[in-house]
Amino acid sequence: MHITQPDPWFGMGNLRKHSDVGCRGIGSLQVHNEPMIASQGAEQTVYRGKSQLQRLPYEIIGFIVQNLDLQDVFELSLCSRDFQYLIRDERFCRTVIAAKAPYALEAREAKRTGFARALRRLVKRRTAVSQAYPYLIGIVGLADSYIYHGGVLCYIVEARPKRWLRILDLRSSANIELVVDIPTLVTEAVLGTRKSTRYKFRVLHHAAGITTCLFSFALPNTENWLLVFKAGEQIIFEPLRLDSTARIFVRNNAEFLYFGTHSDDVGDGFRRWVLRGFAIKENLWFPKKMQLSNLVGYDIGSTACFEVIDDHFYGLSNQTAFEIEEIDWTSYYYCFRFRLDDPDIRKTQVMKRQDSWRRHHSEGPIDDRWSLLKLEKDEGSGKIKIVECRKEWLAGKSGSRRTYYTKELVFPAAYNDGDWSATNSNEGRSDDQAANVIEYLNRPKSATLEERSACRRSMPSLKSWVSEVKAPPLRGIQ
């Protein structure tokens, strides 16, 4: 007897069964079980050592998996060899990932790595995070400073007068790492630094293959430069001299880059965040700055958060007043967003106050030193959500505990339809100024062709400042 292999999950092919032989198809593997004959003489199929769940057809298991979490699917596959196809069959795993976690990073990499491997890797990552127990701890290298973002490790190795920036993609298990010669890079990027032997070089951010660094030197006066380059293609973009580096941060995707500093003083004793954008494909810095007038928090990762997700720039704060003592005992989030390619003041979306409730003071005191604030895209729905960790003494109890809270972002359909202009405690500004979350003065699309051409001509000539070397083996720690 022969059984045609069914298609995975929804719309799977019909599984033909005969009473004379019992069969089960697992991927491309077909296992035949010899039947047993009943004592009365009637012929029937009896599976030896098989439970009722194990005897269910491929299609029925697919419908069951629809109602299970990814972790449950993984645990079910470990119960029996008959269920190993749940995490090893490519077509079945593709359907599971598409239904359960289509927006996960592993799902985007699945076409290259395979859907079965992506599913197993996704479950293991979630398990390691939830249990705070990593699957592997190893030594990658020794560094003077480093950053880790999106699975890519950027670390600086120093042996004066030489300094190198090494870029290693740990997520893809790359066996080749890019090595950037820092002295050669800064000489090519910023003219007039050849005689400067004392300088500071710090990596700020790495995403979409683009690395952003802060370069500071004194010859004769101190200058701070923002260097943006793509080491994989040996491209140095137009550098920018900075007026301030106070709490500087950088966020970018493959097309646009934004950096911000907490440096704008409007005369009321409180500083504001200032943003400036860069169009990567055009190699063009936006001509004007943007001031975040209503964003109160200043500690990134604790009271403020900035992210570039898809085609929007997001700003978030868990504070709503610049004053030290707040009168309003109800706490709200403050969140806004604008399109990366069209940061128009009239098209800024601000989350309404009624949708941004955070907590009430009656819930108990908070230890802000343990606070964590970030924005994430939900791996299942693709919606953006706030993730905040707070150390609280809930309901007046003597013991504290750390709790993670999530809240989905909801923006009004109309632009600038928020109600923060009327409720914001930053008085002394006009209604028009208070209603504007971002003061945008010009758009990059308004730049003339002559300015774009001049910007392209100003790109420095390239020398060999990047090399590829074999990545050191990962040394595990017991």
C-alpha positions in Angstrom: 0.0 0.0 0.0 1.2 3.5 -0.7 0.2 6.8 0.9 0.5 10.1 -0.8 2.3 12.6 1.3 0.0 15.4 2.5 0.6 19.1 2.1 1.4 20.9 5.4 -1.3 22.2 7.6 -4.2 24.2 6.0 -5.3 22.8 2.7 -3.3 19.7 3.2 -3.8 16.7 0.9 -6.1 13.9 1.8 -4.5 11.1 3.8 -5.8 7.8 2.4 -6.0 5.0 4.9 -6.7 1.3 4.3 -7.9 -1.2 6.9 -5.2 -3.8 5.9 -2.1 -1.7 6.7 -1.5 1.2 9.1 0.8 3.9 7.8 2.0 7.3 9.0 3.9 9.9 6.8 6.4 12.1 8.6 7.8 14.6 6.1 9.4 12.4 3.4 9.7 9.4 5.8 7.0 6.7 5.7 6.7 4.2 8.5 4.6 1.1 8.1 3.1 -0.7 11.0 2.0 -4.3 10.6 -1.7 -4.8 11.5 -3.1 -7.1 14.2 -6.1 -9.4 13.5 -8.9 -9.5 16.0 -9.8 -12.8 17.7 -13.3 -12.8 16.2 -11.9 -13.0 12.7 -12.7 -9.4 11.8 -9.8 -7.6 10.3 -8.9 -4.2 11.8 -5.9 -2.0 12.3 -4.3 -1.8 15.7 -1.2 0.3 16.3 1.1 -1.2 18.8 2.4 1.2 21.5 0.6 4.2 19.9 -1.6 6.6 21.9 -4.7 8.1 20.4 -2.9 11.4 20.0 -0.1 9.7 18.1 -2.5 8.0 15.8 -4.2 11.3 14.7 -3.7 12.2 11.0 -1.3 14.8 9.9 -4.1 17.2 9.1 -5.7 17.0 12.5 -2.4 17.7 14.2 -2.2 20.8 12.1 -5.5 22.0 13.3 -4.5 21.4 16.9 -1.3 23.3 16.4 -3.3 26.3 15.3 -4.5 26.8 18.9 -1.1 26.2 20.6 1.7 28.7 21.4 5.1 28.2 19.8 6.5 27.0 23.0 3.7 24.4 23.3 4.4 23.2 19.7 8.1 22.8 20.6 7.3 20.9 23.8 4.8 18.7 21.9 7.5 17.7 19.4 9.7 16.5 22.3 7.0 14.1 23.6 7.5 11.5 20.9 9.5 10.8 17.8 6.2 10.8 15.9 5.9 14.5 16.5 9.4 15.5 15.4 8.1 16.7 12.1 6.5 19.6 14.0 9.9 21.3 14.3 11.8 19.6 11.4 9.5 19.5 8.4 10.2 22.6 6.3 6.7 23.1 5.0 5.0 22.5 8.3 7.4 24.9 10.1 6.9 27.5 7.4 3.1 27.5 8.1 3.7 27.6 11.9 6.0 30.6 11.7 3.7 32.4 9.2 0.8 32.0 11.7 2.5 32.5 15.0 5.5 34.9 14.5 5.6 36.4 11.0 7.3 39.6 12.3 10.1 37.9 14.2 13.7 38.3 13.1 14.0 34.6 12.7 11.0 34.7 10.3 12.8 37.3 8.1 15.9 35.1 8.0 14.1 31.9 7.4 14.4 32.0 3.6 18.1 31.9 4.0 18.5 29.6 7.0 15.5 27.4 6.6 12.1 27.5 8.3 12.7 24.5 10.6 15.9 25.9 11.9 14.3 29.4 12.3 11.4 27.9 14.4 13.8 26.1 16.7 16.0 29.1 17.1 13.0 31.4 17.8 11.7 29.1 20.6 15.1 28.7 22.2 15.6 32.5 22.2 12.3 33.1 23.9 13.0 30.3 26.4 16.5 31.8 27.2 15.0 35.2 27.8 12.1 34.1 29.8 14.2 31.9 32.1 17.2 34.3 32.1 19.3 31.2 31.3 21.3 31.4 28.1 22.0 28.4 26.0 25.7 29.3 25.5 28.2 31.7 27.1 31.4 32.2 25.2 34.3 34.6 24.8 34.3 36.3 21.4 37.3 38.6 22.0 38.9 41.2 24.2 37.9 44.8 23.6 38.4 48.3 25.0 34.8 49.2 24.2 31.9 47.6 22.3 28.2 47.8 21.4 25.8 45.0 20.4 22.7 45.7 18.3 20.6 43.5 16.1 23.0 40.5 16.5 26.1 42.4 15.3 29.0 43.1 17.7 31.1 46.1 17.1 34.2 46.3 19.4 37.4 48.4 19.4 40.8 46.8 19.9 43.7 49.2 20.8 47.4 48.8 20.5 48.7 52.3 20.2 49.4 53.9 17.9 47.1 51.4 16.1 43.4 51.1 16.7 40.9 48.8 15.0 37.1 48.6 14.9 36.0 45.0 14.4 32.5 44.2 13.2 31.3 40.6 13.7 27.8 39.3 12.8 27.2 36.9 15.6 23.6 36.2 14.7 24.5 34.7 11.4 27.4 32.8 12.9 29.7 34.6 10.4 33.3 33.2 10.2 34.6 36.5 8.7 34.7 39.8 10.5 35.3 43.2 9.1 38.3 45.1 10.5 38.3 48.9 10.2 41.6 50.7 10.6 40.5 53.7 12.7 43.4 56.1 12.0 43.0 55.6 8.3 39.3 56.0 8.5 39.3 59.3 10.3 42.1 60.6 8.1 40.0 59.9 5.0 36.7 61.1 6.5 37.8 64.4 8.2 40.4 66.6 6.5 43.0 68.2 8.8 43.3 65.3 11.2 46.6 63.9 9.9 48.6 65.7 12.6 46.3 64.8 15.4 47.5 61.8 17.4 45.3 62.3 20.4 41.6 61.7 19.8 38.6 59.8 21.0 36.7 57.4 18.9 33.4 55.8 20.0 30.9 53.6 18.3 27.3 54.8 18.7 25.1 52.5 16.6 25.1 49.8 13.9 22.1 48.8 11.9 21.4 47.7 8.3 25.1 47.4 7.7 25.7 51.1 8.5 28.0 52.1 11.4 27.9 55.5 13.1 30.7 56.7 15.3 31.7 59.8 17.3 35.1 61.2 16.6 36.6 63.9 18.8 40.0 65.6 18.6 41.7 68.9 19.6 43.8 70.7 17.1 43.9 73.4 18.3 40.3 73.5 19.5 38.1 70.5 20.3 36.0 69.3 17.5 33.3 66.6 17.4 32.4 64.8 14.2 29.7 62.3 13.4 31.1 59.6 11.0 28.8 57.4 9.1 30.1 54.6 6.9 29.3 51.2 5.4 32.3 49.0 6.1 31.1 46.1 3.9 31.2 48.3 0.8 33.9 50.7 1.9 31.7 53.7 1.6 32.2 56.8 3.8 29.2 59.1 3.9 29.3 62.9 4.4 30.6 63.6 7.9 29.0 66.2 10.1 30.6 68.5 12.6 28.5 68.5 15.9 27.7 71.5 18.0 27.0 69.2 21.0 27.4 65.6 22.0 25.2 65.7 25.2 23.5 62.3 25.5 23.9 61.7 21.8 22.1 58.7 20.2 21.7 57.4 16.7 18.9 55.4 15.0 18.8 54.3 11.4 17.6 51.9 8.8 18.9 51.3 5.2 17.5 54.6 3.9 17.4 57.2 6.7 19.5 58.1 9.8 18.5 60.3 12.7 20.7 61.4 15.6 19.7 63.5 18.6 21.3 65.4 21.5 19.9 66.7 24.7 21.3 70.2 24.1 18.7 72.8 23.3 18.3 75.4 26.0 15.1 77.5 25.6 15.7 79.7 28.7 13.4 78.0 31.2 16.2 75.9 32.9 15.3 72.7 31.1 17.0 71.3 28.0 15.2 69.8 25.0 16.0 67.1 22.6 17.2 68.1 19.2 17.1 65.8 16.1 18.7 66.0 12.7 18.2 63.6 9.8 20.3 62.2 7.0 19.1 60.7 3.7 21.5 57.8 3.1 20.9 57.2 -0.6 21.2 60.9 -1.4 24.2 61.3 1.0 22.4 64.5 2.2 22.1 65.9 5.7 18.8 67.6 6.4 19.4 71.4 6.4 17.5 72.2 9.6 17.2 70.7 13.0 14.1 69.5 14.8 13.3 70.4 18.4 11.3 68.0 20.5 9.5 70.6 22.6 7.2 68.3 24.7 9.4 65.2 25.3 10.4 65.4 28.9 12.6 62.4 29.7 16.4 62.7 29.3 17.7 59.3 30.3 17.5 57.0 27.3 16.4 53.5 28.2 14.9 54.7 31.5 12.7 57.7 31.0 13.0 58.2 27.3 13.2 56.0 24.2 13.8 56.6 20.5 13.5 54.0 17.8 13.3 53.7 14.0 10.8 51.0 13.2 9.8 50.3 9.6 9.3 53.7 8.0 8.6 55.8 11.1 10.7 57.5 13.8 9.2 57.0 17.3 9.8 59.0 20.5 8.5 57.9 23.9 8.7 59.2 27.5 7.2 58.0 30.7 7.2 61.5 32.1 4.9 64.4 31.2 6.2 67.4 33.2 9.6 69.2 33.5 8.9 70.1 37.2 10.5 68.0 39.9 7.3 67.5 41.8 4.3 66.6 39.7 0.9 67.8 40.7 -1.1 65.3 38.7 -0.9 61.9 40.5 -1.9 60.0 37.4 1.0 59.1 35.1 0.8 58.9 31.4 3.1 58.0 28.5 4.0 60.6 25.9 4.6 59.1 22.4 4.8 60.5 18.9 5.9 59.4 15.5 6.6 60.8 12.0 7.5 59.3 8.7 11.2 59.1 8.0 10.8 60.4 4.4 8.3 63.0 5.3 8.8 64.5 8.8 6.3 67.3 8.2 5.1 69.2 11.2 1.5 68.9 10.0 1.8 65.1 9.7 3.2 64.3 13.2 1.0 61.8 15.1 0.8 62.1 18.9 -0.7 59.4 21.1 -3.9 60.7 22.8 -3.9 61.0 26.5 -6.8 58.7 26.9 -4.8 55.9 25.2 -1.5 56.5 27.0 -2.5 55.9 30.7 0.5 54.5 32.6 -0.2 54.2 36.4 -1.6 55.9 39.5 0.4 56.9 42.5 -1.9 54.8 44.8 -0.3 51.7 43.3 2.8 52.4 45.3 6.2 54.0 45.1 8.7 53.3 42.3 12.5 52.9 42.4 13.4 54.7 39.1 17.0 53.3 39.2 15.6 50.0 38.0 13.3 51.4 35.3 13.6 50.1 31.7 11.7 51.6 28.8 11.7 50.5 25.2 9.6 50.1 22.1 9.2 46.7 20.3 7.3 45.3 17.4 5.1 42.4 18.4 6.3 39.3 16.7 2.8 37.9 16.2 0.7 40.9 15.2 3.4 43.3 14.0 2.0 46.1 16.2 4.3 48.4 18.1 4.1 48.2 21.9 5.6 49.9 24.9 7.6 47.6 27.2 8.4 49.0 30.6 10.0 47.4 33.6 9.4 49.0 37.0 10.6 48.1 40.5 7.5 48.8 42.7 6.2 48.5 46.2 2.7 47.6 45.3 -0.3 48.2 47.6 2.0 49.5 50.4 3.8 46.2 50.9 7.2 46.1 52.5 8.7 43.9 49.7 9.4 45.2 46.2 9.2 43.4 42.9 10.1 44.1 39.3 7.2 43.8 36.9 7.1 44.2 33.1 4.2 46.0 31.6 3.3 46.2 27.9 1.0 48.7 26.2 0.0 48.8 22.5 0.6 52.1 20.7 -2.6 53.7 19.3 -2.3 56.8 17.2 -5.1 59.0 16.0 -6.1 58.7 12.3 -5.7 62.4 11.8 -2.3 64.1 12.0 -1.6 66.2 15.1 -4.9 65.0 16.6 -3.5 64.6 20.1 -4.7 66.4 23.2 -1.3 67.1 24.7 -1.2 70.7 23.7 -4.0 71.5 26.1 -2.7 69.3 29.0 1.0 69.7 28.8 2.5 71.4 31.8 5.0 73.4 29.6 3.2 76.7 29.8 4.5 79.9 28.5 4.4 78.9 24.8 1.7 79.7 22.3 -1.0 77.2 21.4 0.6 76.7 18.0 4.0 75.9 19.6 2.5 73.6 22.2 0.5 71.7 19.6 3.7 71.0 17.6 5.6 68.1 18.9 8.4 68.5 16.4 9.5 71.8 15.0 10.4 70.9 11.5 11.8 73.8 9.5 12.6 72.2 6.2 12.5 68.9 4.3 15.3 67.1 2.6 13.3 66.9 -0.6 13.5 70.7 -0.9 17.3 70.6 -1.4 18.4 71.7 -4.9 20.1 69.5 -7.3 23.2 71.7 -7.0 23.3 71.0 -3.3 23.0 67.3 -3.8 25.8 67.3 -6.4 28.0 69.4 -4.2 27.4 66.9 -1.3 28.3 64.0 -3.5 31.5 65.8 -4.6 32.5 66.4 -1.0 32.7 62.7 -0.3 36.4 61.8 0.6 38.5 59.6 -1.6 38.6 56.0 -0.4 41.7 54.1 0.5 42.0 50.6 1.9 40.7 51.2 5.4 38.7 47.9 5.7 39.9 44.4 5.6 38.4 41.0 6.1 39.9 38.5 8.6 38.8 35.1 9.8 36.7 35.4 13.0 38.3 33.9 16.1 36.7 30.7 17.3 34.1 31.0 20.0 35.5 29.8 23.3 32.7 28.4 25.5 32.5 28.9 29.3 31.2 26.1 31.5 
